[in-house]
Amino acid sequence: MTQPEKLRLHTLLGTHPNTKALKSGAVASDLVAFDFADIPVANRGFKPMVRQHVFDFGELAIGTFLQARVAGAPYRLIPATVVGRGQLHTIAYVPARGPLAPADLAGKRVGVRAYSQTTGIWLRGMLEELYGVDPETIDWVTFEDAHVAGYQDPPFVRRAAEGEDLVKMLLDGALDAAIVGDKFPDPRLAPLVPDPEAANQRWAETHGGVPINHMLVLREEIAASRPDVVRELFRMIRESTAAGGLPTDDATAALRFGIEPNRRSLELIIDYAFRQKLIPERVGVDSLFDDTARGLA
């Protein structure tokens, strides 16, 4: 009996501990095969995904997905977190320039790669909740446009001059603080949030787990016509995560599967994105998934 041809999916997926087994073929499938994009860092593929819709399957930052959904990009979520992390350690300042605390940020100049960046969405929401800082009182300085075409930053956001560099501006004193990411690129920088890892842990314990950064997405027409593929992709990423030895059954684990373990984190990012003028309305979590995905656990 001839084996049916596998469905080939043009795929954007970074090489993470939880995706290595899938990308290497150690976790295999009789239903699907992958054409992996030759993109070393997944976020460099987000613009072509949401603007030209060039990928069938892959990972996408959750903030970008919410904006892309409004813009009509033809993707649905699969309820599997590909990248999740605490966010409070990603904002830095220069101690040599004097003390600065999170509650001091009103009126200050804060750099971020793009206003729509998922890390920035989380940080602004956290700063408001934990330290009472209204994001609109901060002078936000950006360096890139949004992944989704046509989005206009709010009036309290301004673009750095062409050729300016975020870290250099921070070190030179042209910025008071900046969201620089997981690893600080210069030893003169320090975390703005005191003991940020402990703060990240407290957040995870009280806000439905580690914040979602990237989730899986699948082209809508494939999700609608091939529920077996939706279930297979969910199985594969789950097995790949287990093969990487990563915890998934702890409520505060960074990588969670199914809608319910991710619901609170999704509710928060939806609320933050709405209040920060990134999406025009709050959407329901369940509306981000199709019927097949809603049945996955």
LOTOR-343743 format. One line per field, with one value per atom (N, C-alpha, C): residue number from 1; residue in one letter; x, y, z. Coordinates in steps of 0.05 Angstrom, whole numbers, plus 5000, padded with zeros to 4 digits. Atoms other than C-alpha are relative to their C-alpha. Example, Ala and Ser with C-alpha at 12.3 -4.5 7.8 and 13.67 -1.06 7.14 Angstrom:
BEGIN
nr = (1|1|1|2|2|2) .
rest = (A|A|A|S|S|S) .
u = (5018|5246|5018|4984|5273|4985) .
v = (4976|4910|5024|4976|4979|5022) .
w = (5000|5156|5000|4999|5143|5014) .
END
This chain:
BEGIN
nr = (1|1|1|2|2|2|3|3|3|4|4|4|5|5|5|6|6|6|7|7|7|8|8|8|9|9|9|10|10|10|11|11|11|12|12|12|13|13|13|14|14|14|15|15|15|16|16|16|17|17|17|18|18|18|19|19|19|20|20|20|21|21|21|22|22|22|23|23|23|24|24|24|25|25|25|26|26|26|27|27|27|28|28|28|29|29|29|30|30|30|31|31|31|32|32|32|33|33|33|34|34|34|35|35|35|36|36|36|37|37|37|38|38|38|39|39|39|40|40|40|41|41|41|42|42|42|43|43|43|44|44|44|45|45|45|46|46|46|47|47|47|48|48|48|49|49|49|50|50|50|51|51|51|52|52|52|53|53|53|54|54|54|55|55|55|56|56|56|57|57|57|58|58|58|59|59|59|60|60|60|61|61|61|62|62|62|63|63|63|64|64|64|65|65|65|66|66|66|67|67|67|68|68|68|69|69|69|70|70|70|71|71|71|72|72|72|73|73|73|74|74|74|75|75|75|76|76|76|77|77|77|78|78|78|79|79|79|80|80|80|81|81|81|82|82|82|83|83|83|84|84|84|85|85|85|86|86|86|87|87|87|88|88|88|89|89|89|90|90|90|91|91|91|92|92|92|93|93|93|94|94|94|95|95|95|96|96|96|97|97|97|98|98|98|99|99|99|100|100|100|101|101|101|102|102|102|103|103|103|104|104|104|105|105|105|106|106|106|107|107|107|108|108|108|109|109|109|110|110|110|111|111|111|112|112|112|113|113|113|114|114|114|115|115|115|116|116|116|117|117|117|118|118|118|119|119|119|120|120|120|121|121|121|122|122|122|123|123|123|124|124|124|125|125|125|126|126|126|127|127|127|128|128|128|129|129|129|130|130|130|131|131|131|132|132|132|133|133|133|134|134|134|135|135|135|136|136|136|137|137|137|138|138|138|139|139|139|140|140|140|141|141|141|142|142|142|143|143|143|144|144|144|145|145|145|146|146|146|147|147|147|148|148|148|149|149|149|150|150|150|151|151|151|152|152|152|153|153|153|154|154|154|155|155|155|156|156|156|157|157|157|158|158|158|159|159|159|160|160|160|161|161|161|162|162|162|163|163|163|164|164|164|165|165|165|166|166|166|167|167|167|168|168|168|169|169|169|170|170|170|171|171|171|172|172|172|173|173|173|174|174|174|175|175|175|176|176|176|177|177|177|178|178|178|179|179|179|180|180|180|181|181|181|182|182|182|183|183|183|184|184|184|185|185|185|186|186|186|187|187|187|188|188|188|189|189|189|190|190|190|191|191|191|192|192|192|193|193|193|194|194|194|195|195|195|196|196|196|197|197|197|198|198|198|199|199|199|200|200|200|201|201|201|202|202|202|203|203|203|204|204|204|205|205|205|206|206|206|207|207|207|208|208|208|209|209|209|210|210|210|211|211|211|212|212|212|213|213|213|214|214|214|215|215|215|216|216|216|217|217|217|218|218|218|219|219|219|220|220|220|221|221|221|222|222|222|223|223|223|224|224|224|225|225|225|226|226|226|227|227|227|228|228|228|229|229|229|230|230|230|231|231|231|232|232|232|233|233|233|234|234|234|235|235|235|236|236|236|237|237|237|238|238|238|239|239|239|240|240|240|241|241|241|242|242|242|243|243|243|244|244|244|245|245|245|246|246|246|247|247|247|248|248|248|249|249|249|250|250|250|251|251|251|252|252|252|253|253|253|254|254|254|255|255|255|256|256|256|257|257|257|258|258|258|259|259|259|260|260|260|261|261|261|262|262|262|263|263|263|264|264|264|265|265|265|266|266|266|267|267|267|268|268|268|269|269|269|270|270|270|271|271|271|272|272|272|273|273|273|274|274|274|275|275|275|276|276|276|277|277|277|278|278|278|279|279|279|280|280|280|281|281|281|282|282|282|283|283|283|284|284|284|285|285|285|286|286|286|287|287|287|288|288|288|289|289|289|290|290|290|291|291|291|292|292|292|293|293|293|294|294|294|295|295|295|296|296|296|297|297|297) .
rest = (M|M|M|T|T|T|Q|Q|Q|P|P|P|E|E|E|K|K|K|L|L|L|R|R|R|L|L|L|H|H|H|T|T|T|L|L|L|L|L|L|G|G|G|T|T|T|H|H|H|P|P|P|N|N|N|T|T|T|K|K|K|A|A|A|L|L|L|K|K|K|S|S|S|G|G|G|A|A|A|V|V|V|A|A|A|S|S|S|D|D|D|L|L|L|V|V|V|A|A|A|F|F|F|D|D|D|F|F|F|A|A|A|D|D|D|I|I|I|P|P|P|V|V|V|A|A|A|N|N|N|R|R|R|G|G|G|F|F|F|K|K|K|P|P|P|M|M|M|V|V|V|R|R|R|Q|Q|Q|H|H|H|V|V|V|F|F|F|D|D|D|F|F|F|G|G|G|E|E|E|L|L|L|A|A|A|I|I|I|G|G|G|T|T|T|F|F|F|L|L|L|Q|Q|Q|A|A|A|R|R|R|V|V|V|A|A|A|G|G|G|A|A|A|P|P|P|Y|Y|Y|R|R|R|L|L|L|I|I|I|P|P|P|A|A|A|T|T|T|V|V|V|V|V|V|G|G|G|R|R|R|G|G|G|Q|Q|Q|L|L|L|H|H|H|T|T|T|I|I|I|A|A|A|Y|Y|Y|V|V|V|P|P|P|A|A|A|R|R|R|G|G|G|P|P|P|L|L|L|A|A|A|P|P|P|A|A|A|D|D|D|L|L|L|A|A|A|G|G|G|K|K|K|R|R|R|V|V|V|G|G|G|V|V|V|R|R|R|A|A|A|Y|Y|Y|S|S|S|Q|Q|Q|T|T|T|T|T|T|G|G|G|I|I|I|W|W|W|L|L|L|R|R|R|G|G|G|M|M|M|L|L|L|E|E|E|E|E|E|L|L|L|Y|Y|Y|G|G|G|V|V|V|D|D|D|P|P|P|E|E|E|T|T|T|I|I|I|D|D|D|W|W|W|V|V|V|T|T|T|F|F|F|E|E|E|D|D|D|A|A|A|H|H|H|V|V|V|A|A|A|G|G|G|Y|Y|Y|Q|Q|Q|D|D|D|P|P|P|P|P|P|F|F|F|V|V|V|R|R|R|R|R|R|A|A|A|A|A|A|E|E|E|G|G|G|E|E|E|D|D|D|L|L|L|V|V|V|K|K|K|M|M|M|L|L|L|L|L|L|D|D|D|G|G|G|A|A|A|L|L|L|D|D|D|A|A|A|A|A|A|I|I|I|V|V|V|G|G|G|D|D|D|K|K|K|F|F|F|P|P|P|D|D|D|P|P|P|R|R|R|L|L|L|A|A|A|P|P|P|L|L|L|V|V|V|P|P|P|D|D|D|P|P|P|E|E|E|A|A|A|A|A|A|N|N|N|Q|Q|Q|R|R|R|W|W|W|A|A|A|E|E|E|T|T|T|H|H|H|G|G|G|G|G|G|V|V|V|P|P|P|I|I|I|N|N|N|H|H|H|M|M|M|L|L|L|V|V|V|L|L|L|R|R|R|E|E|E|E|E|E|I|I|I|A|A|A|A|A|A|S|S|S|R|R|R|P|P|P|D|D|D|V|V|V|V|V|V|R|R|R|E|E|E|L|L|L|F|F|F|R|R|R|M|M|M|I|I|I|R|R|R|E|E|E|S|S|S|T|T|T|A|A|A|A|A|A|G|G|G|G|G|G|L|L|L|P|P|P|T|T|T|D|D|D|D|D|D|A|A|A|T|T|T|A|A|A|A|A|A|L|L|L|R|R|R|F|F|F|G|G|G|I|I|I|E|E|E|P|P|P|N|N|N|R|R|R|R|R|R|S|S|S|L|L|L|E|E|E|L|L|L|I|I|I|I|I|I|D|D|D|Y|Y|Y|A|A|A|F|F|F|R|R|R|Q|Q|Q|K|K|K|L|L|L|I|I|I|P|P|P|E|E|E|R|R|R|V|V|V|G|G|G|V|V|V|D|D|D|S|S|S|L|L|L|F|F|F|D|D|D|D|D|D|T|T|T|A|A|A|R|R|R|G|G|G|L|L|L|A|A|A) .
u = (5017|5000|5018|4984|5029|4994|5003|5041|4992|5008|5004|5022|4980|5048|4997|5001|5065|4994|5004|5040|5025|4975|5101|4992|5006|5099|5025|4978|5144|4999|5000|5165|5020|4983|5194|5002|4997|5221|5029|4973|5282|5009|4988|5329|5002|5001|5311|5002|4999|5320|4975|5026|5246|4993|5006|5249|5022|4978|5315|4992|5007|5285|4981|5018|5231|5016|4984|5281|5020|4980|5331|4987|5014|5278|4998|5003|5284|4971|5029|5210|4989|5008|5181|4970|5029|5113|4995|5009|5077|4982|5019|5032|5013|4989|5077|5030|4971|5146|5004|4994|5180|5022|4980|5217|5007|4993|5253|5014|4988|5270|5028|4972|5344|5002|5000|5334|5011|4987|5382|4985|5015|5338|4971|5027|5263|4987|5014|5242|5006|4994|5275|4981|5020|5221|4972|5027|5162|4988|5011|5154|4991|5010|5151|4976|5023|5103|4975|5025|5053|4994|5004|5063|4995|5003|5072|4988|5012|5045|5016|4983|5104|5003|4997|5103|4973|5024|5053|4997|5000|5073|5025|4976|5120|4993|5003|5130|4997|5005|5107|4997|5003|5112|4970|5028|5045|4989|5008|5042|4996|5002|5055|4975|5023|5002|4974|5025|4949|4996|5002|4964|4995|5004|4968|4972|5028|4900|4982|5017|4869|5004|4994|4904|4991|5010|4874|5020|4981|4936|4987|5015|4912|5012|4989|4938|4983|5012|4910|5021|4982|4945|4996|5000|4962|5009|4995|4961|5025|4974|5035|5019|4981|5085|5027|4973|5151|5022|4982|5186|4984|5011|5166|5022|4979|5206|4990|5004|5204|5009|4994|5209|5013|4992|5230|5031|4970|5305|5009|4992|5305|5003|4998|5303|5025|4974|5370|5003|4992|5400|5030|4971|5470|5004|4997|5485|5019|4981|5544|4988|5014|5495|4981|5016|5460|4978|5020|5405|4975|5026|5341|4985|5017|5283|4977|5022|5224|4978|5020|5177|5007|4990|5219|4997|4998|5206|4981|5017|5150|5017|4985|5178|5028|4973|5241|5000|4996|5268|5007|4996|5263|5000|4997|5288|4989|5009|5257|5002|4996|5270|4977|5024|5198|4978|5021|5137|4983|5017|5099|5014|4985|5153|4987|5014|5123|5012|4987|5174|4992|5008|5157|4971|5028|5082|4999|4999|5096|5012|4986|5144|4982|5017|5096|4977|5022|5039|5010|4989|5084|5008|4992|5112|4976|5024|5042|4988|5012|5016|5017|4982|5077|5010|4986|5104|4983|5017|5045|5008|4990|5079|4981|5017|5029|5019|4982|5063|4999|5002|5038|5015|4984|5079|5030|4972|5144|5004|4991|5181|5012|4991|5187|5015|4984|5242|5005|4999|5240|5020|4980|5287|4991|5011|5243|4970|5029|5172|4989|5013|5122|5004|5000|5124|4976|5024|5053|4999|5000|5048|4977|5021|5010|4995|5005|5012|5014|4988|5024|5003|4995|5056|4983|5015|5017|5017|4986|5036|5022|4980|5077|5025|4977|5126|5014|4985|5181|5022|4980|5232|5027|4972|5307|5009|4989|5346|5012|4988|5369|5029|4973|5432|5007|4996|5425|4999|4999|5439|4989|5014|5397|5021|4982|5454|5019|4983|5500|4986|5016|5445|4997|5003|5435|5027|4974|5510|5008|4993|5517|4982|5018|5459|4977|5022|5411|4974|5023|5365|5005|4997|5352|4999|5002|5334|4993|5006|5324|4994|5006|5294|5021|4977|5357|4999|5003|5335|5012|4992|5356|5028|4972|5431|5009|4992|5459|5026|4977|5509|5024|4978|5554|5001|4999|5580|4993|5007|5564|4970|5029|5490|4992|5010|5450|4969|5029|5378|4987|5015|5329|4983|5017|5285|5018|4983|5318|4994|5003|5330|4980|5021|5294|4992|5007|5297|4979|5020|5260|4973|5024|5211|4986|5011|5201|4985|5013|5186|4974|5025|5135|4978|5020|5101|4988|5009|5097|4981|5017|5067|4973|5025|5013|4985|5012|4997|4997|5006|4984|5024|4976|5056|5018|4980|5116|4987|5012|5096|5006|4996|5086|5015|4987|5134|4991|5007|5124|4982|5017|5069|5001|5002|5058|4976|5022|5016|5000|5004|4988|4982|5016|4960|4971|5028|4885|4987|5013|4864|5009|4990|4908|4986|5013|4880|4971|5028|4809|4996|5004|4819|5013|4985|4867|5002|4999|4849|5020|4980|4894|5028|4974|4953|5003|5000|4935|5008|4995|4935|5029|4974|4999|5022|4980|5038|5001|5001|5015|5014|4986|5039|5030|4971|5106|5014|4986|5123|4999|5001|5101|5021|4979|5146|5028|4974|5203|5008|4994|5197|5008|4993|5198|5028|4973|5259|5022|4981|5294|5002|4999|5282|4989|5010|5242|4973|5024|5187|4976|5024|5116|4975|5023|5071|4997|5002|5086|4984|5017|5035|5016|4983|5092|5022|4980|5132|4999|5000|5153|4986|5011|5128|4976|5025|5055|4984|5015|5008|4970|5029|4933|4992|5010|4890|4999|5004|4875|5026|4976|4947|5011|4991|4960|4980|5022|4894|5007|4995|4915|5021|4979|4978|4989|5012|4938|4981|5019|4885|5016|4984|4939|5012|4988|4975|4979|5022|4909|4992|5008|4890|5022|4978|4959|5001|4998|4959|4977|5023|4890|5005|4996|4907|5023|4976|4973|4996|5007|4937|5013|4988|4965|4978|5023|4898|4975|5022|4830|4979|5019|4791|5012|4992|4800|4985|5012|4788|5000|5001|4769|5022|4979|4823|4992|5009|4782|4998|5003|4772|5027|4974|4847|5006|4995|4840|4976|5023|4797|4990|5013|4754|5020|4981|4809|5020|4980|4860|4987|5013|4809|4997|5002|4804|5026|4974|4879|5007|4993|4905|5025) .
v = (4976|5000|5025|4976|5067|5020|4981|5115|5027|4974|5181|5021|4980|5240|5019|4982|5283|5028|4972|5354|5015|4985|5399|5028|4974|5461|5018|4981|5521|5012|4997|5533|5020|4981|5589|4990|5011|5557|5002|4997|5577|4973|5023|5525|5006|4997|5524|4972|5026|5468|4983|5014|5450|4994|5006|5449|4983|5015|5413|4973|5027|5344|5000|4997|5367|5007|4991|5403|4980|5020|5346|4975|5024|5294|4979|5020|5257|4996|5002|5272|5003|5001|5252|4995|5002|5247|4985|5012|5206|5019|4981|5266|5024|4974|5327|4998|4996|5347|5030|4971|5414|5009|4985|5461|5024|4980|5502|5024|4976|5574|5003|4996|5590|5028|4975|5646|4994|5008|5643|5008|4991|5683|5003|5002|5671|5027|4975|5743|5015|4987|5763|4990|5010|5722|5010|4992|5755|5019|4981|5812|4985|5015|5766|4982|5017|5721|5016|4985|5775|5020|4981|5820|4985|5015|5771|4972|5026|5708|4977|5019|5668|4973|5026|5613|4987|5015|5558|4995|5010|5542|5012|4991|5567|5014|4985|5610|5030|4971|5682|5013|4985|5733|5006|4998|5737|5029|4973|5813|5005|4998|5810|4985|5015|5756|5016|4985|5799|5023|4979|5857|4989|5012|5812|4989|5010|5781|5023|4977|5851|5008|4993|5863|4979|5021|5799|4979|5021|5755|4973|5025|5684|4978|5019|5648|4996|5006|5614|4990|5011|5597|4970|5027|5527|5004|4994|5526|4987|5010|5512|5024|4978|5563|4989|5007|5560|5014|4984|5615|5014|4985|5640|5008|4992|5680|5022|4976|5729|5024|4976|5801|5022|4977|5843|5004|4997|5830|5013|4991|5858|5030|4970|5933|5009|4992|5966|5030|4971|6032|5000|4997|6059|5011|4991|6063|5023|4979|6109|5028|4974|6163|5008|4994|6161|4980|5020|6121|5004|5000|6103|4976|5022|6060|4999|5003|6033|5022|4980|6082|5028|4974|6140|5005|4999|6128|5021|4980|6179|5024|4978|6233|4993|5008|6193|4989|5010|6171|4971|5029|6096|4989|5011|6060|4972|5027|5998|4996|5004|5966|5009|4991|5976|5001|4997|6000|4975|5023|5938|4974|5024|5889|4987|5014|5836|5005|4995|5846|5028|4974|5920|5001|5001|5905|4989|5011|5861|5020|4982|5911|5023|4976|5970|4992|5009|5929|4994|5006|5905|5025|4975|5974|5015|4987|6001|4985|5016|5944|5000|5004|5936|5026|4976|6007|5025|4977|6052|5020|4982|6081|4998|4999|6101|5000|5000|6081|5025|4976|6144|5024|4978|6187|4996|5006|6156|5010|4992|6185|4976|5025|6121|5007|4995|6121|4973|5025|6068|5001|5002|6044|4985|5015|6001|5004|5000|6000|4973|5025|5946|4979|5021|5878|5002|4998|5889|5027|4976|5939|5018|4980|6003|5010|4991|6008|5026|4975|6078|5001|4997|6088|5022|4979|6129|5026|4975|6203|5003|4998|6192|4982|5016|6148|5016|4986|6178|4982|5016|6148|5013|4991|6155|5009|4991|6190|4976|5021|6146|4995|5008|6108|4999|5001|6116|4971|5027|6054|5001|5000|6037|5000|5003|6014|5025|4976|6072|5024|4978|6122|4998|5004|6091|5006|4995|6092|5030|4972|6163|5019|4983|6189|5012|4991|6202|4985|5015|6150|4996|5005|6140|4970|5029|6066|4989|5013|6016|4970|5029|5947|4988|5010|5911|4970|5029|5838|4983|5020|5775|5003|4997|5788|5028|4972|5857|5001|4999|5876|5015|4984|5919|4998|5003|5910|5025|4975|5983|5001|5000|5966|4983|5016|5940|4999|5002|5916|5023|4979|5971|4989|5012|5924|4986|5014|5902|4971|5029|5827|4990|5006|5816|4971|5028|5740|4993|5005|5738|5014|4986|5789|4985|5016|5746|4975|5023|5686|5007|4992|5723|5006|4994|5747|4974|5025|5676|4986|5013|5651|5013|4985|5705|5009|4991|5717|4978|5022|5649|4989|5012|5630|5020|4984|5656|5013|4987|5708|4986|5011|5681|5020|4984|5707|4991|5011|5662|4976|5024|5612|4990|5011|5566|5011|4992|5589|4982|5016|5552|5015|4987|5578|4991|5005|5584|4979|5019|5545|4971|5027|5486|4991|5007|5488|4992|5006|5488|4974|5024|5432|4975|5023|5388|5000|5002|5380|4979|5020|5318|5012|4987|5363|5018|4983|5411|4982|5018|5352|4989|5011|5324|5020|4980|5389|5005|4997|5396|4976|5023|5325|5003|4998|5338|5020|4980|5402|4991|5010|5369|4979|5021|5309|5011|4987|5353|5015|4986|5394|4980|5021|5330|4989|5011|5306|5019|4980|5371|5000|5002|5353|5025|4975|5417|4995|5004|5420|5013|4988|5431|4996|5006|5405|5018|4980|5459|5024|4978|5515|5025|4977|5566|4994|5007|5530|5020|4981|5573|4989|5013|5523|4984|5012|5505|4993|5012|5465|5000|4998|5474|5029|4973|5536|5007|4993|5533|5007|4992|5533|5027|4975|5593|5023|4981|5629|5026|4975|5679|5017|4985|5699|5013|4989|5709|5023|4978|5750|5025|4977|5795|5014|4987|5807|5013|4987|5821|5026|4975|5872|5021|4981|5905|5011|4991|5908|5020|4982|5941|5027|4975|5992|5016|4986|6009|5008|4990|6024|4984|5017|5965|4985|5012|5932|5016|4982|5966|4990|5010|5921|4975|5025|5866|4977|5023|5798|4977|5024|5733|4981|5019|5682|4978|5023|5626|5007|4992|5667|4998|5001|5661|4972|5028|5586|4989|5013|5542|4977|5020|5485|4977|5021|5433|5008|4991|5474|5003|4997|5488|4973|5026|5413|4988|5012|5403|5006|4997|5393|4983) .
w = (5000|5000|5000|5002|4980|5022|4978|5037|4988|5010|5026|5003|4999|5011|5024|4977|5071|4991|5004|5075|5007|4995|5068|5009|4988|5112|4999|4999|5099|5028|4971|5171|5010|4986|5213|5029|4973|5277|5008|4990|5317|5013|4987|5346|5030|4971|5420|5012|4987|5471|4995|5003|5461|4971|5029|5384|4987|5013|5372|4990|5008|5369|4976|5024|5320|4976|5023|5276|4990|5008|5276|4987|5010|5257|5021|4979|5323|5008|4997|5332|4971|5028|5265|4997|5006|5231|4974|5026|5178|4985|5012|5164|4987|5009|5156|4997|5003|5133|5000|4996|5144|4981|5013|5099|5018|4981|5151|4987|5011|5133|5011|4991|5136|5012|4985|5186|5028|4975|5246|5025|4977|5293|4991|5010|5287|4996|5002|5299|4974|5026|5233|4979|5019|5198|5006|4993|5233|4980|5020|5183|4975|5023|5122|5006|4993|5160|5000|4997|5177|4978|5023|5116|4974|5025|5059|5003|4993|5094|4987|5014|5068|5013|4986|5121|5005|4993|5133|5030|4972|5204|5014|4986|5258|5026|4975|5318|4994|5004|5325|5027|4975|5381|5004|4995|5415|4996|5006|5411|4970|5029|5336|4990|5009|5328|5005|4994|5362|4980|5020|5316|4972|5026|5255|4996|5002|5271|4992|5007|5269|4971|5028|5202|4980|5018|5173|4992|5007|5171|5004|5000|5156|5018|4982|5218|5025|4974|5280|5019|4979|5345|5004|4988|5366|5029|4972|5443|5011|4991|5453|5001|4997|5481|4990|5011|5442|5016|4984|5481|5021|4977|5550|5018|4982|5598|5019|4984|5656|4984|5015|5632|5016|4983|5691|5001|5001|5680|4975|5026|5610|4997|5001|5626|5017|4988|5643|5002|4997|5666|5005|4995|5678|5028|4972|5753|5003|4998|5741|4996|5005|5720|5023|4977|5787|5004|4994|5820|4983|5015|5783|5008|4993|5805|4981|5018|5766|5004|4994|5801|4991|5008|5776|4970|5029|5702|4987|5012|5692|4991|5011|5647|4990|5009|5632|4971|5027|5564|5001|4999|5555|4971|5027|5493|4998|5006|5462|4970|5028|5395|4983|5013|5373|5021|4980|5411|5001|5002|5388|5009|4991|5413|5024|4979|5457|5028|4975|5512|5011|4992|5513|5010|4991|5519|5028|4973|5579|5020|4982|5611|5007|4994|5605|5018|4982|5636|5028|4974|5692|5015|4987|5707|5011|4991|5713|5024|4978|5757|5025|4977|5802|5012|4991|5806|4996|5004|5787|4979|5021|5725|4976|5024|5671|4976|5023|5605|4983|5017|5572|5012|4988|5620|4994|5008|5593|4972|5027|5533|4987|5012|5492|4974|5023|5440|4986|5015|5385|4977|5020|5331|4975|5022|5285|4999|5002|5259|5009|4992|5277|4979|5020|5244|4982|5016|5220|4986|5016|5163|5007|4997|5172|5029|4972|5248|5006|4992|5274|5030|4971|5342|5012|4987|5393|5002|5001|5400|5022|4979|5464|4993|5010|5423|4978|5022|5380|4990|5012|5333|5003|4999|5345|4972|5026|5290|4986|5016|5233|5007|4993|5251|5029|4971|5326|5010|4988|5369|5029|4973|5431|5022|4978|5475|5002|5000|5455|5012|4989|5470|5030|4971|5538|5015|4987|5555|4998|5003|5529|5015|4985|5571|4984|5016|5514|5007|4988|5546|5029|4971|5620|5006|4996|5613|4973|5026|5557|5004|5001|5544|4982|5016|5521|4996|5004|5527|5021|4980|5562|5011|4991|5564|4995|5003|5576|4983|5018|5521|5010|4990|5565|5031|4971|5637|5015|4986|5653|5005|4996|5651|5024|4977|5710|4998|5001|5719|5014|4987|5734|5023|4980|5774|5020|4980|5840|5001|4999|5844|4980|5020|5778|4998|5002|5779|5021|4980|5845|4993|5008|5818|4977|5021|5756|5011|4987|5800|5013|4987|5841|4980|5021|5777|4990|5011|5750|5020|4980|5815|5004|4994|5818|4975|5025|5744|4979|5019|5713|4986|5012|5697|4988|5014|5660|4976|5023|5608|4973|5027|5537|4983|5021|5485|4972|5026|5424|5003|5002|5408|4971|5027|5349|4985|5017|5291|4975|5024|5231|4980|5020|5166|5003|4993|5175|4982|5018|5113|5005|4993|5134|5026|4974|5205|4995|5005|5177|4985|5017|5126|5011|4990|5164|5031|4971|5237|5010|4992|5238|5001|5000|5222|5025|4975|5279|5024|4978|5327|4999|5003|5298|5008|4993|5304|5031|4971|5376|5014|4989|5391|4996|5006|5358|5018|4984|5395|5030|4973|5460|5005|4998|5448|4998|5003|5426|5025|4974|5490|5021|4981|5531|4995|5007|5493|5009|4990|5513|5030|4971|5586|5014|4989|5598|5014|4985|5651|4986|5011|5626|5018|4984|5681|5024|4979|5732|4990|5009|5730|4993|5005|5729|4979|5020|5675|4977|5023|5616|4976|5023|5565|5008|4992|5573|4976|5023|5529|5007|4996|5521|5006|4996|5527|5030|4972|5601|5015|4987|5626|4990|5012|5580|5002|5002|5590|5015|4984|5645|4986|5013|5608|4974|5024|5544|5006|4992|5580|5006|4993|5607|4976|5023|5541|4982|5016|5506|5014|4986|5560|4997|5003|5558|4972|5028|5482|4994|5004|5482|5014|4985|5536|4990|5011|5502|4971|5026|5437|4977|5021|5398|4985|5013|5383|5007|4996|5376|5021|4980|5424|5013|4986|5475|4986|5012|5444|5020|4983|5477|4994|5004|5487|4981|5016|5455|4971|5028|5391|4985|5013|5377|4989|5007|5366|4984|5013|5320|5017|4984|5344|5006|4994|5337|5022|4980|5376|5028|4974|5430|5014|4988|5442|5009|4993|5453|5028|4972|5523|5006) .
END
